[in-house]
Amino acid sequence: MISFNHITIQGFRRLLNVEIEMRPLMVLIGANGVGKTSFLDIFSLLAASAQGNLNAHINNELQGITSIITLDKAQNISIKISMTVPNYEPLEYELVILSQANSYTIEKEILSQQRFTNKPPFMYIESSYSNIIYYDQYNHLLRPTWEHNPLETSLSQVPNMFQELEKFRRNLASSSFYHFLNIEPRAPVRLPQPMQSAVLPGENGEDLVSCLYSIRETDHDRFEIIEDTLRAAYPGFERLDFPPVAAGVLAMTWKEKNFQRPIYMHQLSEGILRFLWLTALLQSPGLTAVTLIDEPEVSFHPELLSLLVDLLREASQRSQIIVATHSDRLVRFLEPKELVVMDMEEDGVASAHWADSFDLKKWLDEYSLDEIWRMNLMGGRA
């Protein structure tokens, strides 16, 4: 699996200078306001920049450039990220966004790769302000002959003939961010849904029915895993069914062994709906390159958290999974190599450290990981 293996973030909210190795499963824990959601937002920002939506994302989703630069401590946002390339050195990408009044400019953008020892890295993109240069794999130089949007990255405007750049752009653009599921009475997840092609359940479950129906029809083994997971979580659960309610519209029902009649989606509890949605998401064959999940444990009984961690681990073999949580109970089922502890330094900015970078061996012989975190032996408590 192609994945991102290292990231440095400077000047983004409380992430004034955070550098960390990236792994297939990263669960971020820490007190409120230490930058967990900001870490997730960085990947949404990078995805938007690779999709050509940087300007809209900064102004609409993030409320403008001045609201996301570290207060009093930075004038720009700098992000460096590297991506593994099988049998070659990683691709290294750097993006520097400089605040200018109420707008911004792209001060620097570089995509490079170390090809030969003791030689400068090979450049694919080398841009600064209006000086835009692309290089193909043979080191042929190309300057834009088209109208180049200065508020969007050169990566998002890369010519399609540059295959290596386009592969990197697609991977960086492929990030999906999942927040708290809307489960109000008229929420999409509770209603019958149009039957359509869907490989993911949607950010608000708007494609949950189509996604699960498609998995049942095309990948029976995976659908059995989903139903087995639901049986493990809810012993009374029997099966999912998909009765049609109109032309091109499907409902989904939850059948329990103790009841003769099925239960429709609008009748299910918040916890069941959310677990069903997350199970479908994490078992989906259509997972994007990076999957970001904010507080997946909300509404879950503590006994479900072990199953949730198993789902996250399995999904991390197909997508890079980054989770933000406040749940010490979730931490109980993790390994130190899967846990990132985020803390607040004395100057008010955030730090991030892998739990396995601490000397925990003697403590793990006697305590569980969540107990060690509650004892404040890794930080991240306040």
C-alpha positions as CSV (number, residue, x, y, z in Angstrom):
1,M,0.0,0.0,0.0
2,I,1.3,3.4,-1.0
3,S,1.2,5.6,2.1
4,F,2.6,8.9,3.6
5,N,5.4,8.2,5.9
6,H,6.5,11.6,7.5
7,I,5.0,15.0,8.0
8,T,6.2,18.4,9.3
9,I,3.6,21.1,10.1
10,Q,4.6,24.6,10.9
11,G,2.4,27.6,11.7
12,F,-1.0,26.0,11.5
13,R,-3.1,26.9,14.6
14,R,-1.4,25.4,17.6
15,L,0.8,23.2,15.4
16,L,3.6,25.7,15.4
17,N,6.3,23.0,14.8
18,V,5.1,19.4,14.8
19,E,7.1,16.7,13.1
20,I,6.1,13.1,13.2
21,E,6.5,9.8,11.5
22,M,3.3,8.5,9.9
23,R,2.1,5.0,10.3
24,P,-0.8,3.0,8.8
25,L,-3.0,3.5,12.0
26,M,-2.6,6.7,14.0
27,V,-4.9,7.4,17.0
28,L,-4.4,10.9,18.4
29,I,-5.3,11.4,22.0
30,G,-4.9,14.5,24.3
31,A,-6.9,17.1,26.1
32,N,-9.2,19.6,24.4
33,G,-7.5,22.2,22.3
34,V,-4.1,20.5,21.8
35,G,-4.4,20.2,18.0
36,K,-5.9,16.8,17.4
37,T,-8.6,18.1,15.0
38,S,-6.1,20.5,13.5
39,F,-3.9,17.5,12.6
40,L,-6.9,16.0,10.7
41,D,-7.6,19.4,9.1
42,I,-4.1,19.5,7.7
43,F,-4.9,16.5,5.5
44,S,-8.2,18.1,4.4
45,L,-6.2,21.2,3.5
46,L,-3.7,19.1,1.5
47,A,-6.5,17.2,-0.2
48,A,-8.2,20.4,-1.2
49,S,-4.9,21.9,-2.4
50,A,-4.4,18.8,-4.6
51,Q,-7.9,19.0,-5.9
52,G,-7.7,22.7,-7.0
53,N,-9.9,23.8,-4.1
54,L,-7.4,25.5,-1.8
55,N,-8.8,29.0,-2.0
56,A,-12.4,27.8,-1.4
57,H,-11.3,25.5,1.4
58,I,-9.3,28.2,3.2
59,N,-12.0,30.8,2.9
60,N,-15.1,28.7,3.4
61,E,-14.2,25.8,5.5
62,L,-11.4,27.3,7.6
63,Q,-12.7,30.9,7.8
64,G,-9.7,32.6,6.1
65,I,-6.0,32.4,6.3
66,T,-5.6,34.7,9.3
67,S,-7.8,32.3,11.4
68,I,-5.5,29.3,10.9
69,I,-2.0,30.8,11.2
70,T,-0.5,30.3,14.7
71,L,-1.4,33.5,16.7
72,D,1.5,35.9,17.2
73,K,4.1,33.2,16.3
74,A,4.0,32.7,12.5
75,Q,3.5,34.5,9.2
76,N,3.0,31.5,7.0
77,I,1.9,27.9,7.0
78,S,4.5,25.3,6.0
79,I,3.7,21.6,5.3
80,K,6.2,19.0,4.3
81,I,5.0,15.5,3.6
82,S,6.6,12.4,2.1
83,M,5.0,9.5,0.3
84,T,6.4,6.0,-0.1
85,V,7.2,4.8,-3.7
86,P,7.8,1.0,-4.0
87,N,11.4,0.3,-4.9
88,Y,12.4,3.9,-4.9
89,E,13.1,6.8,-2.5
90,P,10.0,8.7,-1.2
91,L,8.5,11.6,-3.0
92,E,8.9,14.8,-0.9
93,Y,6.4,17.6,-1.1
94,E,6.7,21.0,0.5
95,L,4.0,23.7,0.5
96,V,4.4,27.2,2.1
97,I,1.4,29.5,2.2
98,L,2.1,33.1,3.1
99,S,-0.5,35.4,4.6
100,Q,-1.0,38.6,2.7
101,A,-3.6,41.0,4.3
102,N,-6.8,39.0,4.1
103,S,-5.6,36.7,1.4
104,Y,-2.5,34.5,0.8
105,T,0.1,33.7,-1.7
106,I,1.9,30.4,-2.4
107,E,5.4,31.3,-1.4
108,K,7.0,28.0,-2.1
109,E,6.0,24.6,-3.6
110,I,8.4,21.8,-4.3
111,L,7.9,18.2,-5.2
112,S,11.2,16.2,-5.3
113,Q,12.8,12.8,-5.0
114,Q,16.2,11.7,-4.1
115,R,17.5,9.5,-6.9
116,F,21.2,9.3,-6.5
117,T,23.3,9.4,-3.3
118,N,25.4,12.6,-2.9
119,K,23.5,14.4,-5.6
120,P,20.8,17.0,-5.3
121,P,17.2,15.7,-5.3
122,F,15.4,15.5,-8.7
123,M,12.7,18.2,-9.0
124,Y,9.3,17.5,-10.4
125,I,7.8,20.9,-9.3
126,E,9.8,24.0,-8.3
127,S,7.6,27.0,-7.8
128,S,7.8,30.3,-6.0
129,Y,5.2,33.0,-6.3
130,S,4.7,33.4,-10.1
131,N,7.8,31.5,-11.1
132,I,6.3,28.1,-12.0
133,I,8.4,25.2,-13.3
134,Y,7.5,21.6,-14.0
135,Y,9.9,18.8,-14.9
136,D,9.1,15.5,-16.4
137,Q,10.9,12.2,-15.6
138,Y,13.6,13.0,-18.2
139,N,14.3,16.4,-16.6
140,H,12.6,18.3,-19.4
141,L,11.4,21.7,-18.2
142,L,7.9,23.1,-18.8
143,R,6.6,26.5,-17.9
144,P,2.8,27.0,-18.0
145,T,1.5,28.2,-21.3
146,W,-2.0,28.2,-19.9
147,E,-3.6,30.5,-17.3
148,H,-2.1,29.4,-14.1
149,N,-4.2,30.3,-11.0
150,P,-1.9,31.8,-8.4
151,L,-4.3,30.9,-5.5
152,E,-4.1,27.2,-6.3
153,T,-1.1,24.9,-6.1
154,S,1.0,24.0,-9.1
155,L,0.4,20.4,-8.1
156,S,-3.4,20.8,-8.7
157,Q,-2.6,22.2,-12.2
158,V,0.0,19.7,-13.2
159,P,-0.2,18.6,-16.9
160,N,-1.7,15.1,-17.3
161,M,1.2,14.0,-19.3
162,F,3.4,14.1,-16.2
163,Q,2.4,10.7,-14.8
164,E,4.5,10.6,-11.6
165,L,3.2,14.0,-10.5
166,E,-0.4,13.0,-11.3
167,K,0.0,9.8,-9.2
168,F,1.2,11.8,-6.3
169,R,-1.5,14.4,-6.8
170,R,-4.3,11.7,-6.8
171,N,-3.0,10.2,-3.6
172,L,-2.7,13.5,-1.8
173,A,-6.2,14.5,-3.0
174,S,-7.7,11.2,-1.8
175,S,-8.5,12.0,1.9
176,S,-11.9,11.6,3.4
177,F,-12.9,13.3,6.7
178,Y,-15.7,11.8,8.8
179,H,-17.1,13.8,11.7
180,F,-20.0,13.1,14.0
181,L,-22.8,11.2,12.2
182,N,-26.1,13.2,11.9
183,I,-28.8,10.9,13.3
184,E,-31.7,13.3,13.7
185,P,-35.2,11.9,12.7
186,R,-35.0,13.1,9.1
187,A,-31.2,12.6,8.7
188,P,-30.2,10.8,5.4
189,V,-29.0,7.8,7.3
190,R,-32.5,7.1,8.6
191,L,-34.4,7.4,5.3
192,P,-34.8,5.2,2.2
193,Q,-32.1,6.0,-0.3
194,P,-31.9,6.0,-4.1
195,M,-30.2,2.9,-5.4
196,Q,-27.0,4.0,-7.0
197,S,-23.4,3.1,-7.4
198,A,-21.6,3.8,-4.0
199,V,-18.3,2.4,-2.7
200,L,-18.5,4.5,0.5
201,P,-21.4,5.1,2.9
202,G,-21.1,8.9,2.7
203,E,-20.1,11.5,5.3
204,N,-23.6,11.5,6.8
205,G,-24.6,8.0,5.8
206,E,-26.4,9.3,2.7
207,D,-25.1,6.3,0.7
208,L,-25.1,3.7,3.4
209,V,-27.9,1.6,1.9
210,S,-26.4,1.6,-1.6
211,C,-22.9,0.9,-0.3
212,L,-24.0,-2.1,1.8
213,Y,-26.3,-3.4,-1.0
214,S,-23.4,-3.1,-3.5
215,I,-21.0,-5.0,-1.1
216,R,-23.6,-7.8,-0.7
217,E,-24.0,-8.2,-4.4
218,T,-20.4,-7.9,-5.4
219,D,-18.3,-9.2,-2.5
220,H,-20.3,-11.7,-0.5
221,D,-17.4,-12.6,1.8
222,R,-16.9,-9.0,2.8
223,F,-20.6,-8.6,3.5
224,E,-20.5,-11.7,5.7
225,I,-17.7,-10.1,7.7
226,I,-19.9,-7.0,8.2
227,E,-22.8,-9.1,9.4
228,D,-20.5,-11.2,11.6
229,T,-19.1,-8.0,13.2
230,L,-22.7,-6.8,13.9
231,R,-23.5,-10.1,15.5
232,A,-20.5,-9.8,17.7
233,A,-21.5,-6.3,18.7
234,Y,-25.2,-7.0,19.1
235,P,-25.9,-10.7,20.0
236,G,-29.6,-10.4,19.0
237,F,-28.7,-9.2,15.4
238,E,-29.6,-11.7,12.7
239,R,-29.2,-10.0,9.2
240,L,-29.6,-6.9,7.1
241,D,-32.3,-6.8,4.3
242,F,-32.9,-4.4,1.5
243,P,-36.7,-4.1,0.7
244,P,-37.6,-1.9,-2.3
245,V,-40.0,1.0,-1.4
246,A,-40.3,2.6,-4.8
247,A,-38.8,2.5,-8.3
248,G,-35.0,2.9,-7.8
249,V,-35.3,3.4,-4.0
250,L,-34.2,1.0,-1.3
251,A,-34.8,0.8,2.4
252,M,-32.7,-1.2,4.8
253,T,-33.9,-3.3,7.7
254,W,-32.2,-4.7,10.8
255,K,-33.6,-8.2,11.7
256,E,-33.2,-9.4,15.2
257,K,-33.8,-13.1,16.2
258,N,-36.1,-12.1,19.1
259,F,-38.5,-10.1,16.9
260,Q,-40.6,-11.4,14.0
261,R,-40.8,-8.1,12.2
262,P,-37.7,-6.2,11.0
263,I,-36.6,-2.9,12.4
264,Y,-36.3,0.0,10.0
265,M,-33.4,2.5,10.0
266,H,-35.5,5.3,11.6
267,Q,-36.2,3.0,14.5
268,L,-32.6,2.1,15.3
269,S,-30.7,3.7,18.2
270,E,-28.0,6.3,17.7
271,G,-25.3,3.8,18.8
272,I,-26.4,1.1,16.5
273,L,-26.7,3.5,13.5
274,R,-23.2,4.9,14.2
275,F,-21.6,1.4,14.6
276,L,-23.3,0.2,11.4
277,W,-22.1,3.3,9.5
278,L,-18.5,2.9,10.8
279,T,-18.5,-0.8,10.1
280,A,-19.6,-0.2,6.5
281,L,-17.0,2.5,6.1
282,L,-14.1,0.6,7.5
283,Q,-15.0,-2.6,5.5
284,S,-15.6,-0.7,2.3
285,P,-13.4,-1.7,-0.7
286,G,-13.5,2.0,-1.8
287,L,-11.6,3.5,1.1
288,T,-9.5,6.5,0.0
289,A,-5.8,6.8,0.5
290,V,-6.2,8.6,3.8
291,T,-9.3,8.2,6.1
292,L,-9.7,10.8,8.8
293,I,-12.2,10.0,11.7
294,D,-13.0,12.4,14.5
295,E,-14.2,10.8,17.7
296,P,-15.4,7.4,16.3
297,E,-16.2,6.2,19.9
298,V,-19.1,8.6,20.4
299,S,-22.3,6.8,21.5
300,F,-20.6,3.4,21.9
301,H,-20.9,1.1,24.8
302,P,-17.3,0.4,26.1
303,E,-17.5,-3.3,25.1
304,L,-17.8,-2.2,21.4
305,L,-14.5,-0.4,21.5
306,S,-12.4,-3.6,21.1
307,L,-14.4,-4.4,17.9
308,L,-13.9,-0.9,16.7
309,V,-10.1,-1.1,17.1
310,D,-10.1,-4.4,15.2
311,L,-12.0,-2.7,12.4
312,L,-9.5,0.2,12.4
313,R,-6.6,-2.2,12.2
314,E,-8.0,-4.2,9.3
315,A,-8.9,-1.0,7.4
316,S,-5.4,0.4,7.9
317,Q,-4.1,-2.3,5.6
318,R,-6.0,-0.6,2.8
319,S,-6.0,3.0,3.8
320,Q,-4.0,5.2,6.1
321,I,-6.3,5.7,9.1
322,I,-5.9,8.8,11.3
323,V,-8.3,9.0,14.3
324,A,-8.8,11.8,16.9
325,T,-10.3,10.6,20.3
326,H,-10.8,11.7,23.9
327,S,-11.6,8.1,25.0
328,D,-9.2,6.5,27.4
329,R,-11.4,3.4,27.1
330,L,-10.5,3.2,23.4
331,V,-6.8,3.6,24.3
332,R,-7.1,0.4,26.4
333,F,-7.3,-1.7,23.2
334,L,-4.5,0.0,21.4
335,E,-0.8,-0.7,21.2
336,P,1.8,2.0,21.9
337,K,2.9,1.9,18.2
338,E,-0.7,3.0,17.3
339,L,-1.1,5.9,19.7
340,V,0.0,9.5,19.3
341,V,0.0,11.6,22.4
342,M,-0.7,15.3,21.8
343,D,0.2,17.8,24.5
344,M,0.4,21.5,25.2
345,E,3.8,23.0,25.8
346,E,4.4,25.9,28.2
347,D,4.3,28.4,25.3
348,G,0.8,27.3,24.3
349,V,1.7,25.3,21.2
350,A,1.2,21.6,20.6
351,S,3.5,18.7,20.6
352,A,3.0,15.2,19.3
353,H,4.9,12.0,20.3
354,W,4.3,8.3,19.6
355,A,3.5,6.4,22.7
356,D,6.2,3.9,22.0
357,S,8.8,6.7,22.1
358,F,8.3,6.7,25.9
359,D,9.9,4.2,28.2
360,L,6.7,2.3,29.1
361,K,7.9,-1.3,29.3
362,K,8.1,-1.5,33.1
363,W,4.7,0.1,33.4
364,L,3.0,-2.1,30.8
365,D,4.0,-5.1,32.8
366,E,1.6,-3.9,35.5
367,Y,-0.8,-1.5,33.9
368,S,-2.9,-1.3,30.7
369,L,-2.2,1.5,28.3
370,D,-5.2,3.5,29.2
371,E,-4.2,3.4,32.9
372,I,-0.7,4.6,32.0
373,W,-2.3,7.5,30.1
374,R,-4.6,8.4,33.0
375,M,-1.6,8.3,35.4
376,N,-0.1,11.0,33.1
377,L,3.1,9.0,32.4
378,M,2.9,10.0,28.7
379,G,1.4,13.5,29.0
380,G,-1.6,14.6,27.1
381,R,-3.9,14.9,30.1
382,A,-4.2,18.7,30.4
